[in-house]
Amino acid sequence: MELRRGGLLRIDHARGMLLHVRRGHVWITEEGDTRDYFLSAGGAFTITRPGTTLIGALEASVLSLTPPGGTPCK
């Protein structure tokens, strides 16, 4: 999936989903977590909390999402 610079992706109830940054740089925040996470190309992040997760593109980015125990979504 592609996100333009400044684009925002909202994912609800995705605990256990794995996010891979294929290209670009993103910001991630999870509901109930006061920390923000920043990932660049080659980075991965597992959503650990229930609720809403927001992913914002700090530059044009390409992501893949893999459901728990599943095949990557493009």
C-alpha positions in Angstrom: 0.0 0.0 0.0 1.2 3.5 -0.8 0.8 6.6 1.3 1.6 10.1 0.0 3.6 12.5 2.1 1.2 13.7 4.8 -1.1 10.7 4.2 -2.7 9.0 7.2 -3.9 5.4 7.6 -6.2 4.4 10.4 -6.4 0.8 11.4 -8.9 -0.4 14.0 -8.6 -3.5 16.1 -5.4 -4.8 14.5 -3.5 -6.2 17.5 -0.8 -8.6 16.3 -0.7 -7.2 12.8 2.8 -6.6 11.4 3.7 -3.5 9.5 6.8 -3.4 7.2 8.0 -0.1 5.7 9.2 -0.9 2.2 10.0 2.7 1.2 9.8 6.0 3.0 9.5 7.1 6.6 6.4 6.8 8.8 5.1 7.8 12.2 3.0 5.3 14.3 0.9 5.8 17.4 -1.3 3.3 19.1 -4.4 4.1 21.2 -3.5 3.9 24.9 0.2 4.3 24.3 1.8 7.7 25.0 4.8 6.9 22.8 5.2 7.6 19.1 7.2 5.3 16.9 9.2 6.3 13.8 10.2 3.8 11.1 12.2 4.1 7.9 12.5 1.7 5.0 13.4 -1.8 6.1 11.8 -1.3 9.5 9.0 -3.3 11.0 6.5 -2.8 13.8 4.0 -5.1 15.5 0.7 -3.5 16.7 0.5 -4.5 20.3 -2.6 -2.8 21.5 -6.3 -3.1 20.8 -8.1 -0.1 19.6 -7.0 2.4 16.9 -3.5 2.7 15.4 -2.6 5.6 13.2 0.2 5.6 10.6 1.3 8.9 9.1 3.6 9.2 6.1 6.5 11.7 6.8 7.4 11.2 3.1 6.0 9.2 0.3 6.0 5.6 1.7 5.2 2.0 0.7 3.9 -0.3 3.4 2.9 -3.9 3.7 0.6 -5.2 6.5 0.6 -8.8 7.6 -2.3 -10.1 9.7 -1.4 -12.3 12.7 -0.3 -15.6 11.3 -1.2 -14.5 7.7 0.2 -13.5 4.4 1.3 -9.9 3.7 -1.4 -7.5 2.4 -0.2 -5.1 -0.3 
